[in-house]
Amino acid sequence: MPKYLIEVRYTVEGVQGLLAEGGTKRKEAATKAIKSVGGKVESFYFAFGGADAYVVVDAPDNVSVASAALAINSSGKVTTSTTVLLTPAEIDEAAKKTVTYRAPGQ
């Protein structure tokens, strides 16, 4: 299954919910959401810095992850940013493909 990195940012209301429920309950909610679209949470970490949490998930496809992101973001208490993760073998395969490209100004 493809892997995705989901960066989570809580709104003020989301932080208030996090304080009330705790981190474990948030992980459980995220796991349930990802499972409902056929995926699995590989890791879930809270963090300091740009994002409040980082979640790595395995999911069947982009559409499944997009549907989870739409549901999560529609709450208004969280915003997410999703990055598709590629394996070294996938990069090897990509490097073997021929691409026709002209750089700007050339």
C-alpha positions in Angstrom: 0.0 0.0 0.0 1.2 3.5 -0.7 2.5 5.6 2.3 1.5 9.1 3.2 2.8 11.7 5.7 0.0 13.7 7.2 0.9 16.9 9.0 -1.7 18.0 11.5 -2.3 21.5 12.8 -4.9 22.1 15.5 -7.1 25.3 15.6 -7.7 26.9 19.0 -10.8 24.8 19.3 -8.9 21.7 18.3 -6.3 22.3 21.0 -9.1 22.8 23.6 -10.4 19.4 22.5 -7.0 17.9 22.7 -6.5 19.2 26.3 -9.9 17.8 27.3 -9.4 14.3 25.7 -5.7 13.8 25.7 -3.3 12.6 23.1 -4.2 8.9 23.2 -7.8 9.7 22.3 -6.7 11.8 19.3 -4.5 8.9 18.1 -7.4 6.6 18.5 -9.7 8.9 16.5 -7.1 9.3 13.7 -6.6 5.5 13.6 -10.3 4.9 13.3 -10.6 7.5 10.5 -7.8 6.0 8.5 -9.1 2.5 9.1 -12.5 3.5 7.8 -11.0 4.2 4.4 -9.1 0.9 4.3 -5.8 2.2 5.7 -3.6 1.8 8.7 -1.7 4.2 10.9 2.0 3.3 11.0 3.0 6.0 13.4 1.5 9.0 15.2 3.7 11.7 16.9 2.9 15.0 18.5 5.6 17.6 17.8 6.8 21.1 18.4 7.3 23.4 15.5 5.3 23.9 12.3 2.9 21.1 12.8 1.3 19.8 15.9 1.4 16.2 14.9 2.8 13.9 12.2 1.0 10.8 11.1 2.4 8.2 8.7 -0.3 6.0 7.2 -0.6 3.2 4.7 -3.7 3.6 2.5 -5.0 1.9 -0.6 -4.8 5.1 -2.8 -4.9 8.8 -3.1 -8.7 8.9 -3.2 -9.0 7.1 0.1 -6.5 9.5 1.8 -8.3 12.5 0.2 -11.7 11.4 1.6 -10.2 11.1 5.1 -8.6 14.5 4.8 -11.9 16.1 3.6 -13.7 14.6 6.6 -11.0 15.6 9.1 -10.5 19.1 7.7 -14.3 19.8 7.5 -14.4 19.6 11.3 -12.9 23.1 11.5 -10.8 22.0 14.4 -7.9 20.6 12.4 -6.1 21.3 9.1 -4.0 18.7 7.4 -1.4 18.6 4.7 -0.6 15.3 3.1 2.6 14.2 1.4 2.9 11.1 -0.7 5.9 9.1 0.4 8.0 7.1 -2.2 10.2 4.1 -1.5 13.8 3.9 -2.8 12.6 1.2 -5.3 10.0 3.6 -6.6 12.6 6.3 -7.1 14.8 3.7 -8.9 11.9 3.0 -11.2 11.2 6.7 -11.8 14.9 7.3 -12.6 14.7 4.8 -15.4 11.9 6.6 -17.2 12.6 8.9 -20.1 11.2 12.4 -19.7 11.2 15.1 -22.4 11.6 18.5 -20.7 12.9 21.9 -21.6 14.0 24.2 -18.8 12.7 27.8 -18.8 14.7 30.1 -21.0 16.4 27.2 -22.9 
